[in-house]
Amino acid sequence: MGLIFGKITVETPKYEAVQSSADYEIRQYSPSVVAEVTYEPSEFKGNKDGGFSVLANYIGALGNPQNSKPEKIAMTAPVITKSPASESEKIAMTAPVVTKGDNNNVTMQFVLPSMYKKAEEAPKPLDERVVIREEGERKYGVVKFGGVATDKVVEEKVENLRKSLEREGHKVIGQFLLARYNPPWTIPAFRTNEVMIPVE
């Protein structure tokens, strides 16, 4: 019942809030291990979230784990997506982190539980589309919002966050991430979403 009302009961990434303002928070995230899949939404009938099932199969959320052990891996939150840059982003951004140029690829990530300190400690995926890698310490400007993370809402949040960060002297160093903390059956008013922009 708690999931319907947005209660987050799973592990979330560790971070330190370095700075807080009315508009955003600057966070320093600890190193972590992620499982990710990069895909063209047309592979999943145009569904931009089509990679979710690939990652869910890897951790065993949809049945038997599709990894070499086979070992069930606890679900964490948020699910992170990196989408193709919009026109405004292509103009504003000079160093995209993952999605570059004019391709339509989407990258979806699950942050693995903190018990995995190195990529080689995580079970090897059976699906070659799943990549396990380490992410070092990183810093993001973050804005939290509720409701459904539609493209239009996300675009507005990204633009406002970018302007706030630049106005206050933070150097944007890559493309935004969308972090969604709740399953799709959570009542929209109780959902937790974040837009994250990497900063120096």
N, C-alpha and C positions, 0 to 999 in steps of 0.2 A: 504494500500500500504506500510506503514511503517514497518509492520510486515515482509513483504517479504524481506526488506532490513535490517532487524535485529534491528529495533528500539524497545527498551524495554519501554513499556508504562504502565506497571503494578507495583504494590508495590514490593519492594525487601527487604530482611532482613536487619535490622540495624546493623552496625558494626563500630568499630573504627580501623583504620589501625595503629597498634602498631609499626611496623617496615616494611620498604620496601627495597628491593635490586633489582638488575638486574634480579635475578632468581625467586624471589617469594615475597610474602607479608605475614606478620603475622597479622591476624585479630582477634579482640576480639568481638564476637557476643553477642548481647543483648538477654535476655530470649525471648522465643517465644512459640507459641502453634502450633503443627503440626498434620496433619492427615496423617496416614501412613497405608500401606497395605504390608504384607509380604506374598510371594507366591513362588511356584515352577513354573518356566516358562512353564513347560509342561501343566499346567492348562490353558494356553493361547496359545496352539499349538506351544510351544517353544519360544514364543515372550518374550524377557526379559523386554520389556516395557508394558507388558499386564496389569499391575496394574494401568496404567494411566486411563483407562476407569472406573475402580472402584472408584478412587478418583474423577474423573471428574463428575461422577454421584452423588457422595456425595455433591459436591458444586453446582451442577446444571448447569455445563458447557455444558452438552449434553441433556438438556431437563429439566424436573421437578427435583428439588433437592431431593435427596434420604436421607433426614434427617428429624428429628422429628418436625421441626417447621411448614412446610417446608420453608426454607429460602435460597435464593441464596446467595452464598458466593463468593466474588470477587476472580478471579484467581490472583495468585501472581507468581513471578519467583524468583529463579529457581525451576525446578522440580529436586529433589535430589534422587539419587539411590545409594544403597549400595548393591554391588554384592558379590557373593562368592569369597573368597580369592583365588588368583592364586597360583601356586606352589611357586613362588618366595616370595609372601607375607606370605605364611605359614611358610617359613623359617625365614623371616625377622621380622615378627610381633609376639609379645608375648602376647598381650592383645587385641584381636579383640573386637570392641565395640558391633556390632550387630550380624554379621554372624560368627558363630563359627564352628570349626570342618570341616567336609567334606560335609556338606549339600549343596544343590544347590539353596537355597532360595535367593530371591532378595527382598529387602525392598525399596519401593518407597515412598517418602514423598512430600506433599505439605505443605509449611509453610503458615499458615493461616494469614489473615490480622491482623495488629497490634492492631486492636480494640478488639481482643480476648486476654485478659491478663492471663486468667486461662482456663484450659481444660474444666471445667464445664460451662463456658460461651459460648462455641461453641455448635451449634446444635448437638444433638445426632445422630450418623449415623444409618440408617435403615439396612445397610449391616453390619453384624457382623464381617466381615473381616477388616473393617476400624477401626483403633484405633486412638483416640484423646489423645495426651499427651503433657505435658510441657517439654520444653528443657531449662535448665538453661543457664547461661553465659557459653560460650565455646570459646576456642582459636584454630585457625587452621592456618597452613601454606597453602597458596593458590597460584596456578599458573593459569593464564587465557590463553585461546587459542581459535582460531577460527576454522572453518571447521566442518567436521563431526566427532563426538566423537566415532570413531571405537574402538574396544577392543585393537587393536595394538597401536593406538595413545595414548589412555588412559594409557595403561601399560607403555609406554615410559615416559609419563608425570609424572606418579606416581613414577617411579623409579628415574628419575632425581630430582624430588622434594624431595623425601626421602633422597637421597644422599646429596643434598644441605643443608637440614635441619640438618641432623646429623653432617655434616662437620662443621657447624657453631654452634654446641653445643645445638641444640634444641632436646628435648626428645620426640620422637614419642610415642603416647599413645593409638593408635587404628588404625582401618582400614580406608582407604580413602573413600571419597564420590565423586561422580560425580554430578556436578551441571550444568544443561542445561537451558539456559534462553530463548530460542526461540522455536516457534512451528516448526514442521517438514517441513513446506512449505517455511521457510526462506531460501534464497539462501545461500548455505554452506559457502561461503567466508565472509558472514556478520553475521554468528552465533557467539554467545558468550557462551563459556563453561568454567568451572573451575574444577580443581582437588583440593580437600581439604583434608589435613591430620591433624588429631587432634594432638596438642602438649601441653606440660605442660606449 
